[in-house]
Amino acid sequence: MACPICQGEMVPRFTRRVLARYDVAYHWCPACGLLRTEEPYWLEEAYGSAITSLDTGLVRRNVRFSEITASLLYFAFDPRGAFVDVAGGYGLLTRMMRDIGFDFRWSDRYAENLMARGFEAQEGAAHEAVTAFEVLEHVPDPVPFLEEALSRWKTRTLLFTTDLYQGEPPDPEAWWYYAFDTGQHVSFYSRRTLEAIGARLGLRLYSHAGFHVLTDRRIGWPWYPLAFGNRSRTFAHYVKKRMRSRTSSDRRALQGGGTDAGG
């Protein structure tokens, strides 16, 4: 099996039972560090619900993601730009970012937009950045997915999350991120893997504690370390004070039959 990222030879690593019924082989690429399952034939069953009931950390993660994202976009990019949350789930992050004041839009092929209705992304316009949180571990081949997202939404900046491992793949009994019970996690990455993806896309990688940015821009001091670090919550509070929330204007736009809630 050839690695879809670097074309190196993938070697069998281990086999584990997924969804309590399928014995699945996991393969590893020593060259770039990608670890992935065999072809995931069980995904339709795994996604009987777009978001698994076992994901009890969904709300807490989105709160944290919104703080880091608000800090980075405000200080390192153009906060007045348009943004798309791809694989946006039920629309929670889109709604939270709009409540802060960013022009976020929702997109997801597999989930229903429950919390950001009326603010679905429209193709054709350029975007400052796209976000793809808790997505890459669900994708068997990440490069085409990322290429399509960057091309479709006309941007060269992607903010995303996925937990990384260091060195060789963790023992199957020692890393919860494998998520054998849900069957939804099929690809796993090290920093080397993300660097290889960045090289394929011609983008720089910035990475810290599970939060990553691929972009053609330089994110310099001080916004990069501060936004990623423990001070991001303080920075996010500052951003909320400086931005104009779209909560009320969104309601007025929806009541008026339009969705151009620009302030």
N, C-alpha and C positions, 0 to 999 in steps of 0.2 A: 504494500500500500504506500503510495507516494503522499507526502505531506502537501496539503492544498495551499500552504503558505510559502514554503521554501523549496518544495519538490524533493526534499530529502526523504530517505527511506524511513518509514514508520515501523516500529517493532512492537510486537505484542507485549503488554505490560501486566495486565491481570484481567480476570473475568469476575463479574459480580452480577447478582440477581437484581433486576430492575423491575419496578412495579410489582414486586413479589411474585413474578411469573416468568420473566424472560432472562435467560443467561446471556449476558452481553459482554463482548470483548472490548477492552480499552487498549488503544495503541498510542505510542509515544514517539515523537520525533526528537532524537538527541541533538539535531542541528539547531532547531529554533525553539524547542521546548513545548510545542503544541501537544496536548494530550486530548484525544477524542475517542468517542465510542465508534464501534462499527456503524454502518449505515443505520440511522435510527428509525427503523420501521414501526416503532411503537408510538411515535409522536402524536398521531391522531387520537389515540387512547389517552395519552398523557395530558393532552389539551382538551379533554372533555369540558373543563372549565379553564378559561384563559388565565386565571390566577388561582393557584392552588390554595385550598383551605388551610394548608399547613404553613402558609406564609404569614405568620403572626407579626412579623417586623415591617410589614408594608408601609404603614403610616409613619412609623418612626424613621424609616429610611428616607421617605419622601420629604419629611421635615428637614433632615440633615442635608439631603441633596439640594433642596431649595436654598439653604443658607450658603453652601459652597458655590452653587451656580450663580446666585445673585452677586456674591462678592467678585467672582471671576469676571462675569459679564460686565459688571459696572466699571471695574478698574482696568481690565485688560482688553476689553472689546468695546463696541459701540452699544451702549444700553438702549439707544433709541431704535436699534435695528429690529428686524423680524426674526423670530426663532420658531423652530418646529421640534416638538418632542415626538420622535418616531418610536413606534411600539409603546405608545402612551398609555396603554392599559385603560383604566376607567376614567382617565382625565384628571386625576388628583394633582399631579405635578403641574400640569398646564394651568389648572385653576389657581394653585398656590402662587405660581410665578406671575400670573395676571393680577392677583391680589396685591403683589408687591409693586407692580407697575410695568412689567416687561410685556411686550407684545408676543406672547407665546401662543402657538397654535398646536392642535392635537392631530396625530395620525397614528392609526393602528389597523392592520388588516384583519386582526383576529379578535379584537375586543370591542365592546360597546362603550361609546363615549357617554358616561353618565354624569360627570361633574363639570365638563367644559363644553356642553352642547351649544352649538351656534358658533363655535370658534375652532372649527375644523380647518386644517391647512389646505391652502389652494395652490396648485402647481402653477409654475410660470414665473414667479417672482424670485429674485435673489434673496438669500437669507444670511444673516450674520453668522449663525451657527445652528447646528442641530444637536439635540441631546438624545442619548440612547442608554438609559439607565437599566441595569440588570437585564441586558439583552444578549450580549455576545456569548455567554455560556449556553444560550439556547440555540445557537446557530452552528450547524455542522461545518460550514465553510464561511468564515467571517469576511474575507476580502470582497467577494461579490456583493455581500450584504452592505458593506460600508461604501463600496464604490457606487452602488445604486442610490444609497441615501444621500451621499455628497452630490451626485449628479442630479438627482431628482429635485432636490431643494436648493441647488445652485449655491453651494458654499464650500469652503475649504477648511472648516473648523467643526470638529466633533467632540463633544463632551460625553464621556461614558463611564460606566462603572463595571467592574468585575473583580472578584477576589483573585489575587495572584498567589502562586506557590513559588518557593525558592528551591534551586537545585533540581533534584529529581522529583518526580511526582510523589505526593504524600501517600502514606499507607492508606488503603481504602477504609480501614477501621478508625483512622485518626483524623479525617477531614470531613466535616459535615457538608461541605460545599458540593460534594459529589451528588447528594440528593437522590440516592438510589430509589427511595420510596416514591418520589414524584415522577421520575423518568424525564424531567424537563431539561436537566443540565447535561449537555452532550459534548461540550468543548471546554477546555481548561487551559489557562495561560500562565506563563511566567513573564517577567519583564522582557526577556529576550524575544519572546513571541510577539509582544506588542511592538518592539523595536523593528522586528522583521516586517510586520504589517505596515508600520509607518514608512519603511523603506519602499515597500511595494506601492504605496500611495503617494510617495514624495512629500511626506509630512513629518514634522517634528513631533516627538512624544514628550509629554510632561506627565509625570505619574507620582502619586503619593497615596498610600494607604487605601488602595482600592478605587481611587478616583483618578481618571485619566483624561488627557486632552491630546488629540491629534490635530495639528494646525500648521499652516504655512507661515504663521506669524511667530515672532519671538515674544514670549511672556517673561518679562524681566523682574528684577527686584524693584520694589518690595512686594508687588501684588501677588506674585506666584506663591512664595512661601507663606505669606500671611493668609491668603485666601484658602490654601489647602490645610493650614495648621489649626491649632486650637483657637485662634483668634477669629476664625471665620464667622462665628456666631456674633461677635462684636461688630465685625465689618458688615454683616448682613443687617444688623439693627440700624447701622448708619445708612446703609443703602435704602432701607425702607423709609427712613426719614427724608431722604433726598428724592426718591421716586414718587410719582403720583399714582396711587393705587387705581386700578381699573375696575374695582368691584362695583361701584355705583354706576359708572359709565357703561359697563357691560350690561347691567340690568336695564338701563335706559335704552340701549341699543337693541336688546332683545325684545323689549316691550314695543319698540317702534318698528319691529319687523326687520331690522338690519343687524349686521354684526361688525360694523366698522367702529369698534370701541377704541378710539385712539387716544383716550386720556381720561 
